[in-house]
Structure formats: structure tokens, C-alpha cells
Amino acid sequence: MLATPTDVLRGTLDLLVLKTLTLQPMHGWGISQRIEQVSRGTLDVNQGSLYPALQRLEQKGWIDSEWRTTENNRRARYYKLTGAGKRALGNELASWRRYVASVELILESANALA
Amino acid sequence: MHWLRGLAKRIRALAHPDGAERDLDDEICFHLEQETAKNIALGFAPREARRRALVAFGGIAQTREQHRDVRVVRWFADLIADGRFALRSLRRAPVLAGAAIITLALGIGATTAIYTVVNAVLLRPLPFAHPEQLYMVGENNAERDWHLQDAAPANFLDWKEQVPAFQQMAGYADGGFTATLTGEGEPRIVSFALVTGGFFDLLGVRPELGRVFREEETWHQPVGVAVISDRFWRGTMGGDPHIIGRTIRLDGGNVEVIGVVPADFAFPAADVNVWQSVGWNAADRSAIQFRRAHWIRAIARVRPSIPESAANAQLQSVVSRLQQQYPETNRNMGAEMKPLHEFLTGDAKRPLVVLLGAVGLLLLIACANVGNLLLVHAAGRQRELALRLALGAGRTRLVRQVLTESVVLSLLGGAVGLALGVAGVRVLTAIQPRHMLPVHAFGIDWRVLLFVFVITTASGILFGIAPSL
């Protein structure tokens, strides 16, 4: 059976964006490509939904943006992680790991019962 | 890639001309360009490459909308949009809008005018210093059916001197006296009031020019000085800058002007232009006539820490002592005290409340009429609403939009109504009974404005709710 790309869980998009921006400042399209590449296509990020998420993160002060010209001399908006964003990423990662661990735990114990 | 420019233009045309929208459009445009270029590099034909880019992106309109939701508080943006839409649809139905606005304006205007009076008369404190300490003290006589009547000067003086709870006490004659002014152009009638020396101090009134009476001037004879109103000074006396010390002729006698009181002071009546001292003769103090003629209105300022009941108990003990001391005049003479505000507004209270109720009903009727108009109008809009539902508008969203329309309508009505109300207040000020209240004019203050705003909005919701459902 062919694996269909999994919808990005609500709220995890923020986490992915923050994590991606730890590498370097990027524009929206770059972020979407990066997420697609790294997840090898298993995560289907609706590219359009990226922009409201970026706006939300910027309002929280976790990322910052500025307009720059690309190597092709095209104006693009670049996003970068702020100090608050780095700290937030730490928290989000920790809570994500707790979440995964507890789901894992439940699945394990369900297996044991079965 | 000229087709992309076209797309960008179209997106921009949809947008409001504000920076954030434009920025987002630029971003989306850039994104699609990049994605399309990538697809072309992967070997797709330009047309297919662009199609794939659009598919991968998802709904552009949704993105823009979600972006806007994050950016501005959603309901506020909706409200502005609905307000604009409401104005446009009102412009399309000018007769309906005009009729509704006029109907509402009449209702709101009448309510505003009456509420302004109610506010000035019943709700606002009296325009005196610490008005809550002020009490009207008057004589009761069961035999003659008197309640809180004018006092005999001798009794007034005994209360003033013997009731320790009264910090200050002053009297005035509530007679509507007039005198003839001569020597200032045409002879004319001026109304004047007689007051005891402490009158202005008791009420905390400071003169805007010169001075007010001193306590001992109660006993100065003959009465040769007067305090005048701001209106009399600016009008009849031509605003003479040297008015203090100037002599005017009243009823043929010379009177020196010693002070001018501020324009907002209008006590005991709004038309009083001259205040003179009662000018009692100290030798009369023991004369029987001084205790037999009842013509002084007495106001007491009760000491701050003393409750009304305690002050009244002291007053009653003085009264019974006077009854024994002067049986000839005081055998049946009691006394009573009442908060000054209550005394002054007592007569006006019930009619005002009734009037307010009446104009309130009028406003309700206006709302019902406008509601009917809108209901008929709404019936003609079924298609528009059905179309919007089909396009995915939520039911609550439509209700909100129709309500916004009616509130916009009522706010327009309220604005016109406020203007009508201001005019109405002028008329009411001009025709107010002489003793309605010791204020010169019924002012429109923040309380009135708040009231108008609340009734206006409430009206809008009230008459809008039926058509919206």
C-alpha cells in the first residue's frame, strides 16, 4: 500500500517552522521546501497554510521578518528566529516529546494487552 | 511569466489598499513563482507547472483570509466591512433609510431632551458645595395643615443659634419680588430675592467679581448693597468692568453693587437678577410680629459627622422649648427638615418620571415602526441572503450583518436625534417653571451622551432583531 502523506497535526506546523528556522533565515517558499525535503514527502504541508502560521509566530515575537532581495534579484520576505523563539522552540520540543512518549506508552500497553 | 503578474494584479485588486495585504500578496506571488520555476525545472510544461504550484499552495483566498484573521481581530474587520456594506445598501434605499432615520430621530430626540432634564433635576447633585449636607428646614402646623412652610424670622434665628448640629444656617424669601430699575436707559422690572447674610457662604457660592454678603449684613439697615447675577451684569449693565461699587437705582433708592455671582448660580429661581439682604432690625428681634409673620425659607448645613436623625432630634427639642416659651405664637408650631435636593425636586419628580416613561414608549413605538419597515425591506432581500448563504456565509454571520445594518441606521437616527434633543433642551430650559431647579440651564453631559448612545444602540438591536431572524 502506498503511504499517503500525513496531514500535519494541528500545532505541529509551528514547531516545524521554528525548527527549520534554526538553520538560517528563510523565505516562506524555502521553509515549505525544507519541510518537504526533510520529511521526504511524508508530511504534506499545505503550502498556503504556512503564511498564517508565520504571521502568528511573528505576532508572538518568536520570529522576525524583513524584506530582502534574492540571488535572482527578486524581493522576498525572510523570516528568522528570535531569542524568544529559540526558548519557545525548546519548550515546544520538550512538550512534543512528552506527547509522543505518552502516545507511544499507550500504544505499547495496548499491544501488551492484545 | 506575464500570467503571474496578472494573477498578482487580480489578487491586489481584491485587497484593500493596505500594506499588510500587499506584502502578503507579494509573498504569495513570490512563492508561486518559485514553485512554478521548480516544476518547470522538473520538466513540466509551464502551464502544468503553474497548475501544480497552485494545487500545492491550496486556496489562495483561504490563506489570505486566515492571514487577515491572525493579523486583525476578526470581528472588528467584519464590523467595519458590515458597516460599509450597510451604508451602501442604505444608499440604495434612500426613502426607507430616510423614513427610518426620521422616525428614530424623533423618538431618540424626545427621549434625549426629557432625559437631560431628568438628569439635571433628579440625578445630578445640586450645584452647591457638599449638597448632601444641605437641608430645608420648615415649619409644621397641624392646626393649619402646614408642612415645611416658610418660617418666622425669630424661629429661624432660634434654630440657627440653638441647634448644635447645624453648622451653618441661612434664609431667603421665596417671594418672586420685583423692583423697578431706573437710570440705566429705559426703566425696567428686575426680579430680586431677599437673603440673610450667610446665604451665599452656606451654599458655597464664590463671587466672580467683588464679594458676597457677610453674616452680619443680615442686620444692616437700611439695605444699601446688592449682589447681582452674571446675566444682569453682562446684559443690563453692559458688562461694566467697574461694576463693583457702582450705584444703581432700585424702586427709587440707591443701591451699591458689591458683587457678581457666576452665571450658573440660579437660586432661589432662575430669573433672579438681584440679591439683597433681608436687613432686619435688631430691635425687632423680640417683637411679636417677628415670630408671627412666616416668610423665611431656612436652609441648614448639617455637620458632616451627624446623621439626619440626630440633627432632627436636636431641632425637635429646640422646637418644643420654643412652644413652651412662646405659647402665644408657637403653641402648635412644629418643624421638619428634609434634604434640600428632595425638597427642591419633590414637585417635579413624578411628572418627570411619567414624561420619561411616555417618551420611552414613544421610542419603542418608533422602533416597532422601523422594525416593520425593515421587515418588509428584508422580504425583498431574500434572494440576496439566499445567495450569500449559498456562497458559504454562516447563519450567525448574516444575522450579525443585518443587525449591523440596523445599528448603523439607529446611529444615524441617534445623531439626528441628539441634535433634535439639544434643540428640545433649549426649549425646555426656556419654558421651565420658575422654581424647577437652582440651575440655569439643563446641560448635556457625559451621562446624557452615554444614555443616548445606549438607547440608540439598543433601539438598533431591538428593531433589527426581527428582520435578521
Chai-1 contact restraints between the chains, C-beta under 6 A:
chainA,res_idxA,chainB,res_idxB,connection_type,confidence,min_distance_angstrom,max_distance_angstrom,comment,restraint_id
A,G28,B,E27,contact,1.0,0.0,6.0,A-B,restraint_1
A,G28,B,H31,contact,1.0,0.0,6.0,A-B,restraint_2
A,W29,B,H31,contact,1.0,0.0,6.0,A-B,restraint_3
A,W29,B,Q34,contact,1.0,0.0,6.0,A-B,restraint_4
A,N46,B,G58,contact,1.0,0.0,6.0,A-B,restraint_5
A,Q47,B,A56,contact,1.0,0.0,6.0,A-B,restraint_6
A,Q47,B,F57,contact,1.0,0.0,6.0,A-B,restraint_7
A,G48,B,F57,contact,1.0,0.0,6.0,A-B,restraint_8
A,G48,B,G58,contact,1.0,0.0,6.0,A-B,restraint_9
A,G48,B,T63,contact,1.0,0.0,6.0,A-B,restraint_10
A,Y51,B,T63,contact,1.0,0.0,6.0,A-B,restraint_11
A,Y51,B,H67,contact,1.0,0.0,6.0,A-B,restraint_12
A,P52,B,Q66,contact,1.0,0.0,6.0,A-B,restraint_13
A,P52,B,H67,contact,1.0,0.0,6.0,A-B,restraint_14
A,P52,B,V70,contact,1.0,0.0,6.0,A-B,restraint_15
A,Q55,B,H67,contact,1.0,0.0,6.0,A-B,restraint_16
A,Q55,B,V70,contact,1.0,0.0,6.0,A-B,restraint_17
A,Q55,B,R71,contact,1.0,0.0,6.0,A-B,restraint_18
A,R56,B,V70,contact,1.0,0.0,6.0,A-B,restraint_19
A,A76,B,F30,contact,1.0,0.0,6.0,A-B,restraint_20
A,R77,B,E27,contact,1.0,0.0,6.0,A-B,restraint_21
